[in-house]
Amino acid sequence: MSRATPAQHVAQTGFTVHTRGRGFSEISDKVGEIVSASGVQTGIAQVFTAHTSCSLLISENADPAVRADLERWLTRAVPDGDSIFQHDAEGPDDMPAHVRSILTGVSLTVPVHGGKLQLGTWQGLYLWEHRIDPHQRKVTVTVLGH
């Protein structure tokens, strides 16, 4: 006997984040709105940025010191203007921004339940700009489920 399964639903929406330069922009509310509008009750939200010098992450959202500590740690690990980098076409933060993006990632997958992102109490979604100057970053959210 075959069992009927609910039809899969897919919704995809993009938005732009205007960064202030190096640092974090919280995108939890915007992604949450997209998930809610998708009509998906149970599934996943996949969040992607099509850039090579920023990244996406889930981080603690209650204490801004956490993000400041992350920035200091990554600055120490991948300093601007390091002489090991050959690629500097757009300045001393060019290659370090690429390395930072590779280390931290450009996509996230978050469970959806009850039409909402299933983030922990102290979790938030962030776009992490790795360039010194402000940029406009595109983010695509794909919601898949029932």
Wavefront OBJ file of the C-alpha trace (Angstrom):
o trace
v 0.000 0.000 0.000
v 1.434 3.352 -0.944
v 1.223 6.265 1.399
v 0.454 9.744 0.081
v 3.008 12.330 1.051
v 2.366 16.049 1.076
v 3.593 17.852 -1.996
v 6.932 19.587 -1.664
v 6.871 23.344 -1.853
v 9.834 25.451 -2.929
v 10.083 29.217 -2.578
v 13.085 31.383 -3.373
v 13.597 35.053 -2.568
v 16.586 37.348 -2.584
v 17.449 40.524 -0.745
v 20.359 42.943 -0.464
v 22.378 43.721 2.643
v 24.037 47.139 2.688
v 27.106 46.656 4.870
v 28.939 49.408 6.719
v 32.245 47.752 5.931
v 33.978 45.058 7.940
v 31.681 43.610 10.557
v 28.345 41.895 11.089
v 24.841 42.567 9.802
v 22.098 40.523 11.448
v 19.720 39.025 8.891
v 17.618 36.774 11.178
v 14.442 38.841 10.922
v 14.616 39.193 7.124
v 15.221 35.469 6.607
v 12.462 34.698 9.117
v 10.020 36.894 7.162
v 10.903 35.061 3.950
v 10.362 31.677 5.619
v 7.007 32.803 7.005
v 5.872 34.145 3.611
v 6.899 30.903 1.857
v 4.053 28.924 3.365
v 6.418 26.084 4.303
v 5.571 24.665 7.730
v 8.198 21.914 7.966
v 11.402 21.805 5.958
v 14.624 23.723 5.540
v 15.764 27.215 4.699
v 18.981 27.400 2.719
v 20.679 30.816 2.845
v 23.413 31.685 0.329
v 25.461 34.733 -0.579
v 27.037 34.897 -4.034
v 30.171 36.758 -2.984
v 33.783 35.794 -2.313
v 34.618 38.358 0.352
v 31.809 38.039 2.872
v 30.277 35.064 4.641
v 27.240 33.830 6.515
v 27.182 32.406 10.001
v 25.025 31.478 12.926
v 26.364 33.151 16.035
v 25.395 34.222 19.510
v 23.043 37.176 19.244
v 22.721 38.407 22.840
v 26.190 39.796 23.553
v 27.879 41.890 20.812
v 31.236 41.122 22.455
v 31.028 37.646 20.908
v 31.086 39.099 17.387
v 33.803 41.601 18.336
v 35.891 38.696 19.664
v 35.324 36.746 16.437
v 36.470 39.745 14.386
v 39.627 40.157 16.488
v 40.391 36.442 16.255
v 39.981 36.361 12.466
v 42.017 39.560 12.088
v 44.859 37.854 13.939
v 44.496 34.647 11.897
v 44.226 36.389 8.494
v 45.742 39.883 8.695
v 45.316 42.500 5.989
v 48.396 43.144 3.883
v 50.159 39.912 4.854
v 53.195 39.483 2.596
v 52.290 35.843 1.857
v 49.416 37.058 -0.351
v 50.083 37.763 -4.005
v 46.498 38.739 -4.919
v 45.922 42.355 -3.885
v 44.178 43.816 -6.947
v 41.650 45.676 -4.779
v 43.906 46.557 -1.863
v 45.497 44.947 1.199
v 42.155 43.513 2.413
v 41.428 41.765 -0.926
v 42.977 38.321 -0.460
v 42.422 38.240 3.303
v 38.689 38.773 2.637
v 38.685 35.776 0.274
v 40.447 33.566 2.832
v 38.052 34.704 5.572
v 35.081 33.865 3.351
v 36.433 30.399 2.564
v 37.097 29.687 6.247
v 33.672 30.829 7.438
v 31.430 29.819 4.499
v 28.887 31.382 2.178
v 25.843 29.200 2.892
v 23.770 27.946 5.811
v 20.927 25.477 6.199
v 18.439 25.991 9.023
v 15.492 23.728 9.913
v 11.974 25.138 9.584
v 9.177 23.983 11.870
v 5.771 25.561 12.386
v 6.608 28.010 9.605
v 9.541 29.437 11.585
v 13.315 29.142 11.621
v 14.428 26.740 14.334
v 17.236 28.819 15.780
v 18.333 28.373 19.367
v 17.462 30.942 22.015
v 20.744 32.820 21.627
v 21.347 32.226 17.915
v 21.145 34.766 15.113
v 21.913 34.697 11.390
v 24.596 37.134 10.265
v 26.234 38.317 7.084
v 29.889 38.933 7.957
v 31.504 41.544 5.731
v 35.245 40.945 5.348
v 36.115 44.028 3.303
v 36.995 47.337 4.963
v 34.730 49.424 2.709
v 30.910 49.207 2.622
v 29.375 46.853 0.045
v 25.992 45.710 -1.208
v 25.704 41.944 -0.717
v 23.052 39.755 -2.284
v 21.530 36.967 -0.222
v 19.274 34.236 -1.624
v 16.945 32.248 0.617
v 15.490 28.983 -0.678
v 12.787 27.387 1.458
v 11.907 23.748 0.803
v 9.339 21.620 2.561
v 5.676 21.025 3.231
l 1 2 3 4 5 6 7 8 9 10 11 12 13 14 15 16 17 18 19 20 21 22 23 24 25 26 27 28 29 30 31 32 33 34 35 36 37 38 39 40 41 42 43 44 45 46 47 48 49 50 51 52 53 54 55 56 57 58 59 60 61 62 63 64 65 66 67 68 69 70 71 72 73 74 75 76 77 78 79 80 81 82 83 84 85 86 87 88 89 90 91 92 93 94 95 96 97 98 99 100 101 102 103 104 105 106 107 108 109 110 111 112 113 114 115 116 117 118 119 120 121 122 123 124 125 126 127 128 129 130 131 132 133 134 135 136 137 138 139 140 141 142 143 144 145 146
